[in-house]
Amino acid sequence: MSDKWYELINATSQERTAIDLEELEEETQDRIEQLAKATFLLNHIVCFNAKRIQDEYKNIYTDVKEREKLLHESECGKKSNLRFRVRLSKKHTLMAEWYREKYRYGEICHETLSRDYKYAYSPKVFNKEPSWAKENGKRAEKRLSILREQNDLLHSMRKILYRLSDLTASYHALSRGTLSLENNDIPEDILALAGIEPEDLTESKNLEFVINGKKMDEWLEITYHQDGAE
């Protein structure tokens, strides 16, 4: 793989000095944005996998209902009101939730269940279900717990990439001698880079150091839609 920046590490001082810093900052930010876009695409794959699990469970549920239609009511087994849904949030993160379908005042209501663990529902959710729902529900949940953890890791990666983008912008802003401030707290590590002590800002509290002019959600939204997510 050709990497001019790796080659420039061992190049002469004159060759490094000749590099345009605006070009360097632009390429660095572009590479960070490409990584952020990749996390969005991976999130879509995670959600696709969850949708496949939802389809499998729904098909099994439909088959059970069709078989029960052929049986006498006394021969039908215990019914299950346990369902689960898969959604992609506005922030492109996975929402995979189990819920119970109930009838109240002639209308169908959804009672969302709480997770007992960070990424997984407790097996006790399925304990009182008919055998088909218990077996297939537990099997589905084992896979869903993995997808939820993948989803969480991808979200953490985007937070790290946003921070990396901000630090990249702060480095080049400090190199140019330009800073921009807005209302909120300035991170102490950035203040240290700028040679500013927190007590120097006692008369200007609640300031935020803004380098690229964007909050995280705004940066991610622009990054996702820039040139279209493939």
C-alpha positions as CSV (number, residue, x, y, z in Angstrom):
1,M,0.0,0.0,0.0
2,S,1.4,3.4,-1.0
3,D,1.5,5.8,1.9
4,K,3.2,9.1,1.2
5,W,2.8,10.2,4.9
6,Y,4.8,7.1,6.0
7,E,7.4,7.8,3.4
8,L,7.6,11.5,4.6
9,I,8.4,10.3,8.1
10,N,11.8,9.2,6.9
11,A,12.2,12.0,4.3
12,T,14.2,15.2,4.7
13,S,13.2,18.1,6.7
14,Q,12.9,20.2,3.6
15,E,10.4,17.6,2.0
16,R,8.2,17.7,5.1
17,T,8.3,21.5,5.3
18,A,7.1,21.6,1.6
19,I,3.9,19.9,2.5
20,D,0.9,22.2,2.4
21,L,-0.7,22.1,5.9
22,E,-4.2,22.8,4.6
23,E,-3.9,19.8,2.4
24,L,-2.7,17.8,5.3
25,E,-5.7,18.9,7.5
26,E,-8.2,18.3,4.7
27,E,-6.8,14.8,4.0
28,T,-6.8,13.9,7.7
29,Q,-10.4,15.0,8.2
30,D,-11.4,13.2,5.0
31,R,-10.0,9.9,6.3
32,I,-11.7,10.4,9.7
33,E,-15.0,11.0,7.9
34,Q,-14.6,7.9,5.7
35,L,-14.1,5.9,8.9
36,A,-17.3,7.5,10.4
37,K,-19.2,6.6,7.2
38,A,-18.0,3.0,7.5
39,T,-19.5,2.8,11.0
40,F,-22.9,3.9,9.6
41,L,-22.7,1.2,6.9
42,L,-21.7,-1.4,9.5
43,N,-24.7,-0.3,11.7
44,H,-27.0,-0.9,8.7
45,I,-25.5,-4.5,8.4
46,V,-26.1,-5.0,12.1
47,C,-29.7,-3.9,11.7
48,F,-30.1,-6.1,8.6
49,N,-29.0,-9.1,10.6
50,A,-31.5,-8.2,13.4
51,K,-34.2,-7.9,10.7
52,R,-33.4,-11.4,9.5
53,I,-33.8,-12.8,13.0
54,Q,-37.2,-10.9,13.3
55,D,-38.3,-12.5,10.0
56,E,-37.4,-16.0,11.2
57,Y,-39.3,-15.6,14.5
58,K,-42.3,-14.0,12.7
59,N,-42.4,-16.9,10.2
60,I,-42.3,-19.5,13.0
61,Y,-45.1,-17.6,14.8
62,T,-47.2,-17.5,11.5
63,D,-46.6,-21.3,11.0
64,V,-47.9,-22.0,14.5
65,K,-51.0,-19.9,13.9
66,E,-51.7,-21.7,10.6
67,R,-51.4,-25.1,12.2
68,E,-53.6,-24.2,15.1
69,K,-56.4,-23.2,12.6
70,L,-56.6,-26.8,11.7
71,L,-57.0,-28.0,15.2
72,H,-60.0,-28.0,17.6
73,E,-59.8,-25.2,20.2
74,S,-59.2,-27.8,22.9
75,E,-56.2,-29.2,21.0
76,C,-54.5,-25.8,20.6
77,G,-51.5,-25.2,22.9
78,K,-50.8,-22.2,25.0
79,K,-50.8,-18.9,23.0
80,S,-48.0,-16.4,23.2
81,N,-48.3,-12.6,23.1
82,L,-44.5,-12.2,23.1
83,R,-43.3,-10.2,20.1
84,F,-40.2,-8.3,19.1
85,R,-39.5,-5.4,16.8
86,V,-36.3,-4.1,15.1
87,R,-35.9,-0.5,14.2
88,L,-33.1,1.8,13.0
89,S,-33.1,5.0,15.1
90,K,-32.6,8.5,13.6
91,K,-29.0,8.2,14.7
92,H,-28.6,4.9,12.7
93,T,-28.4,2.7,15.8
94,L,-30.1,-0.6,16.3
95,M,-33.3,-0.9,18.4
96,A,-34.2,-4.5,19.0
97,E,-36.9,-4.9,21.6
98,W,-39.1,-7.6,23.0
99,Y,-42.7,-6.6,23.9
100,R,-46.0,-8.1,24.8
101,E,-49.1,-7.5,22.7
102,K,-52.2,-6.9,24.8
103,Y,-55.8,-5.9,24.2
104,R,-57.1,-3.0,26.3
105,Y,-60.5,-1.4,25.8
106,G,-60.7,-3.2,22.4
107,E,-57.4,-1.8,21.2
108,I,-54.0,-3.5,20.7
109,C,-51.4,-2.1,23.1
110,H,-47.6,-2.8,23.2
111,E,-46.0,-3.3,26.6
112,T,-42.2,-3.0,26.0
113,L,-40.1,-5.2,28.3
114,S,-37.0,-4.0,30.1
115,R,-33.6,-5.6,29.6
116,D,-32.1,-7.1,32.8
117,Y,-28.6,-6.9,31.3
118,K,-26.7,-4.3,29.2
119,Y,-27.1,-6.1,26.0
120,A,-29.5,-9.0,26.7
121,Y,-32.9,-9.8,28.1
122,S,-33.1,-12.3,30.9
123,P,-34.0,-15.9,29.9
124,K,-36.9,-15.6,32.4
125,V,-38.7,-13.5,29.8
126,F,-39.3,-16.8,27.9
127,N,-40.0,-19.1,30.9
128,K,-43.8,-19.0,30.7
129,E,-44.0,-19.1,27.0
130,P,-45.1,-22.1,24.9
131,S,-42.3,-24.4,23.9
132,W,-41.9,-23.0,20.3
133,A,-41.7,-19.4,21.6
134,K,-39.4,-20.3,24.5
135,E,-36.9,-22.3,22.3
136,N,-36.9,-19.9,19.3
137,G,-37.0,-16.8,21.5
138,K,-34.0,-17.8,23.5
139,R,-32.1,-18.7,20.3
140,A,-33.0,-15.3,18.8
141,E,-32.0,-13.4,21.9
142,K,-28.6,-14.9,22.0
143,R,-27.8,-13.5,18.6
144,L,-29.6,-10.2,19.3
145,S,-27.4,-9.6,22.3
146,I,-24.3,-9.9,20.1
147,L,-25.8,-7.4,17.6
148,R,-26.6,-5.0,20.4
149,E,-23.0,-5.1,21.6
150,Q,-21.8,-4.5,18.0
151,N,-24.2,-1.6,17.8
152,D,-22.8,-0.1,21.0
153,L,-19.2,-0.5,19.8
154,L,-20.0,1.3,16.5
155,H,-21.6,4.2,18.4
156,S,-18.5,4.4,20.7
157,M,-16.3,4.4,17.6
158,R,-18.3,7.4,16.2
159,K,-17.8,9.3,19.5
160,I,-14.1,8.6,19.3
161,L,-13.9,9.7,15.6
162,Y,-15.8,12.9,16.5
163,R,-13.2,13.6,19.2
164,L,-10.4,12.7,16.8
165,S,-11.8,15.1,14.2
166,D,-12.1,17.9,16.9
167,L,-8.5,17.3,18.1
168,T,-7.3,17.3,14.5
169,A,-9.0,20.7,13.9
170,S,-7.6,22.0,17.3
171,Y,-4.1,21.0,16.3
172,H,-4.2,22.9,13.0
173,A,-6.0,25.8,14.6
174,L,-3.3,26.1,17.2
175,S,-0.7,25.8,14.5
176,R,-2.3,28.7,12.7
177,G,-2.8,30.6,15.9
178,T,-6.5,30.8,15.5
179,L,-9.1,29.7,18.1
180,S,-12.9,30.0,18.2
181,L,-15.0,30.0,21.4
182,E,-18.7,29.4,22.0
183,N,-20.9,29.0,25.1
184,N,-20.1,25.9,27.2
185,D,-17.1,24.4,28.9
186,I,-13.7,24.3,27.3
187,P,-12.1,20.8,27.7
188,E,-9.0,21.1,30.0
189,D,-6.8,19.0,27.7
190,I,-7.5,21.5,24.9
191,L,-6.8,24.4,27.2
192,A,-3.5,22.8,28.1
193,L,-2.7,22.5,24.4
194,A,-3.4,26.2,24.0
195,G,-1.4,27.1,27.1
196,I,-4.5,28.5,28.9
197,E,-5.1,27.9,32.6
198,P,-8.8,27.2,33.6
199,E,-8.6,30.1,36.2
200,D,-7.8,32.4,33.3
201,L,-11.4,32.0,32.3
202,T,-13.1,32.9,35.6
203,E,-14.8,35.9,34.0
204,S,-15.9,33.8,31.0
205,K,-17.4,30.7,32.4
206,N,-19.5,28.2,30.4
207,L,-17.4,28.5,27.2
208,E,-17.0,25.7,24.8
209,F,-14.0,25.2,22.5
210,V,-15.3,24.9,19.0
211,I,-12.8,24.1,16.3
212,N,-14.8,22.7,13.4
213,G,-18.0,24.6,14.4
214,K,-20.1,21.5,14.8
215,K,-21.5,19.5,17.8
216,M,-21.2,15.8,17.6
217,D,-24.8,15.1,16.3
218,E,-24.4,17.7,13.6
219,W,-21.0,16.5,12.6
220,L,-22.3,12.9,12.3
221,E,-25.4,13.9,10.3
222,I,-23.3,15.9,7.8
223,T,-20.7,13.2,7.6
224,Y,-23.4,10.5,6.9
225,H,-25.1,12.5,4.1
226,Q,-21.9,14.0,2.6
227,D,-21.7,12.6,-1.0
228,G,-24.4,10.1,0.1
229,A,-23.8,7.0,2.2
230,E,-23.1,4.1,-0.1
